[in-house]
Amino acid sequence: MRSIRRMALTLAGLATAALVSHAQAPLTCQGGAGIDSANCAVVHYHVRMYRPDTKTSIELTGVNEFASKSACESALAAEKARNASVIDFLKKNEPRLQYQPDVFGACHCDMTRTSSNVNFLDEARRERELLTQQDILMRVRLRLIDSNALPNSELVRSLRAPQSSFDMALWPRVVVSPDPKDLQSIPGPLPESAAKLTEVGADLPKGAATQSVSFPLVDVATPKQVMVTRAVAPSVISASSAGEESEATVPDAQTPSAESNDADAFVNYETARAQAILRAAAQLDDASMNKSIFEASSSRMQLLSNLKLVVETAGSRSALAAAFRDADDEAARLALVSKLFGDAAVAHWAPADAKDVVFDIPAELTGDPMAVLNEATGKYSLEQRRQALYHLLTQASNLTSSQLLWLSDLMTSFL
């Protein structure tokens, strides 16, 4: 019995030693013929990426290629910094995950394209490694979002595969000089004394009338940056300044990026409306009412921020995104507000008086709005559930990815 136990302990020790040896193995290509280490055409680095779904690590060798060692080292330093930021964020927000950092090798000659080398990768295996890298990065992004990282934060957006400069590496590095005999046959330049000055028009017949040719100046318009049409919020008239209008506009927007949100136009317009309401409220002498208007407008801002996240989670092809894209005038915007938050919210959404922005929702709907929205027995009417959704979006912050998915499905059902 003791011998069996000793044998089991020995095997366990050998397995542990093998794992440690594998973890400490240098992440580099093995040497071989066909590669000049002093003059590499292509440089890369290996990475052992941690998979959060299986809690294992996998070594990838064909996911980056660079034309020079300096370019490789610059990309490697950026990847190390990005991975360190991910680890720090998860340790602070999810210490129980025990998320492992990625392990990076040093930049060295890429031998994965040399068929005689043990590190050779054909195109099919290289493609599988790239897909594996993309899959791991996607799972890390979801892990960060579940840990309360914003989907549009710099940390989440930085999780992209590093750009390679392999196209530059394919260019030949050998400069072919012409044969010296060919250079000897090239005629030299004419001496300066051999140059003959010829007056323009000297070849015209004597006495021929010379006509002046005028070339009109052409005004060439230089391309300017395309600007997005600014949305102007309706005027909000306060009680103490009847007849005076306070108008707000969205600041000049730059050209939209490729990752623009389908709710941007709606949110920008409504943000301007909320700012106009705040400016109108500043003219009131009632401090208590001014505070109520400020709180209601701040809640509206939080709701608009959450709306952008929900629409982004639903996707640009969803019915929810299409509804926000189609809300391009005042009637369409208010109709969308009515579908999502109920008819009672419309009067408070676009008030003629700043005081009307305050939206008092019954206490039975604000105590646990998620329970109201999940109620399936018919206890609450559709109008009450829509008001509960309004309150939930004004109070919620740091929504998880699962909550955003649930909200997108819920709001789509309200359309």
Secondary structure by P-SEA (a helix, b strand, c coil): caaaaaaaaaaaaaaaaaaaaaaacccccccccccccccccccccccccccccccbbbbbcccbbbccaaaaaaaaaaaaaaaaaaaaaaaaccccccbbbbbbbcccccccccccccccccaaaaaaaaaaaaaaaaaaaaaaaaaccccccccccccccccccccccccccbbbbccaaaaaacccccccccbbbbccccccccccbbbbbbbcccccccccccccbbbbcccccccccccbbbbbbcccccccccccccaaaaaaaaaaaaaaaaaaaaacccaaaaaaaaaaaaaaaaaaaaaaaaaaaaccccaaaaaaaacccaaaaaaaaaacccccccccccccccccccccccccccccaaaaaacccccccaaaaaaaaaaaaaccccccaaaaaaaaaaaaaac
